[in-house]
Amino acid sequence: MPAHAYTEYYTVEEYKHWHDEWELIYGVPYAMAPSPMVTHQSISGKIFLELNCSLEKCPKCQALFEIDWEISSDTVVKPDMLVICYEPDEKLTKKPEIIFEIVSPSTVRRDETLKFELYQQEGVAFYIIVYPDNQVAKVYALKEGKYLKVGDFSDETYTFIVDKCKIDFDFSKIWRIR
């Protein structure tokens, strides 16, 4: 008897009852990596500090980290860092303006393909993929519904413009000094 491909499909309602760390994308569950390693945590914290400092002049926007973004009834993701420019309800259901994902060996493919396409489709203005081992961040900006690569950043400053706010982000400040 031939084996047929079978994939489990879940909803956000079911996701809410799961333990541990998961994301749900188009009904398919993805286990999150175990607690982030020291380098990941360090970079995440430095990204938050850099964003938080830049957003002091923009009271409408705020940086958040590792929060569920409930996109639809079958999709909820937990970006490493994001910027929203609205007052959120109890749960995040509107799109962020900026998302940072810090890759690890177990998430790099998902971050570069599945999440890239998802964030593009949802209209996230900027998507930044951070590569700790290479100390480089690839910045993508949404133009006419497609992500275009702005550039690779290591020691440079890039200015994000979101919702009339200017965020000067110095990428040199997020890497651990060796």
N, C-alpha and C positions, 0 to 999 in steps of 0.2 A: 504494500500500500504506500503510495507516494506521500511524503510529508509536505504539508502546506505551510507556507510562511504564516506565522501568527504573531501579532503584536498586541500587547495590552494597551488599552486606551483609558486614561483617567481624566477626571475633571478637577477643577480647583477645589470644589467642595470636598472631594476625597483627599486631595493634597493637604488640606487643613488639618487632617487627623493623623498625618504621618509624623513619625519621630525622626530625629537626626536631621541632616541637611540635604535637601533635595531642591531641584528645579523641575518644572513641568513645562515642556515646550511642545505645543501641538498635541497634547495628550500623552506624550511619551515622557516617563520619568528619567531624570539624570541625577545620579548621586553626585553630590558635591565632594570635592577632595576633602580629606580629613582636615582638621584645624590647620590654617595656613602656617607655613614655616616662618621663621624669624625674618628672613629677607622680605617675604610677601607682606608680613605685618608691618615691617618698618617702612616699606614703600607706600603701603596703603595709608599709614598714619601721616607720612610726609605729604602725600597728595591732598589729604584732608586739610592739613595745616595750610598748605599753599592756596587751596581753594578758599578756605575760610577767611584767610587774610585778604585775599582779593575781593571777596564778596562783602566786606565790611561797608563798602561804598554803595552797595546794591541791596537795600533792605528787602526787596521783592524776591530775591533768589537765596537758596541755601544749599549747602553740600550735605549729603547723607551717605552713609556707608552700610553695605550689606543689609538692605531692606527689600522686602518682597515688592515687586512691581507686578500687580495682577493685570495682565493685558487682556485676557478673554477668559471664557469659561474653561478653556483647556490649556492656558499658558500663563505661568507665573515664573519670573526669573528673579535672581538676587545678584545684581551687579555689585562689583567690588566697591565702586564709588559712583555717585551720580550727583547732578545738579538739577534742582527743580526751581521754577520761577512762578510758583503759585502756592497758596496755602493748602496743604494736603488735608484730606479727611483722615479718618482713622487708618485707612489703608491707601496705598498708592495705586491709583488706577489710571491716572493721566500720564502721558509720556514725559520723561525727563528731557532736558535740553542737552545735557552732556552725560556720557557714560564712559567710565574707565573700567577696563577689565585687565587684571594682572595675570598673565598666563603662567601656567605651571605645565609640566610634562603631561599631566592627565587632562588638562583643559584646553590646550593650545588649539587643537583642531576644532573644537566646539566654538571657541572664541573667534577664530578666524573665518569660520564658515557659517554655522548655524546661527549664532548670535549676531554676526555681521549682517546677515540677510534679514533676520528678525528686526533688529534695531533700525535698519534701513527702511524696511517695510512700514514700521511704526512711526517713522518720521522723526527720529532722534537727530537733532541738528549736528552733533559731534560725537564720534565714537573714537576712543583712544585705546589702543591695544598696547599694553606695557610689557616689555620683555626684560625681566630683571637680569638674566644671565648676560645679555648683550648691552645692558644699560641703554636701551633705546625704546622710545615710544612712537608708535605709528599713529598719526593723527589723520582722521578722515572727516570731511565735511559733507553734509548733504546738500546736493545741488540738483534741482529738478528731479527729485525722487531717487537719486543715485548717490552713493558715497564716492567721492573723489578724494584721492590721497593728497593731503596738504604737504606732508613730508615726514621724515624721520627726525626725531628730536632727542638729543642727549644733553647738551649743554646750553641750548638756546631757550629763548623766551618766545612764547606764542600768545597772541591776544585773541581770546574767544569773545565774540560779540553775541550775547543772547538777551533777548527781551530788553533791549536798550541798556544793557549792562555790559561793561568792558571788564573782562577777566584777564589780567596779565599773569600768565602761568610760566614760571621759571623751572624748566625741566631739570636743570642742574641740581636743584635742591632736593630731588626725590631719591637720588642714588646714595647708597651707603658709601662713605669714604673708606677706601681700602688702605 
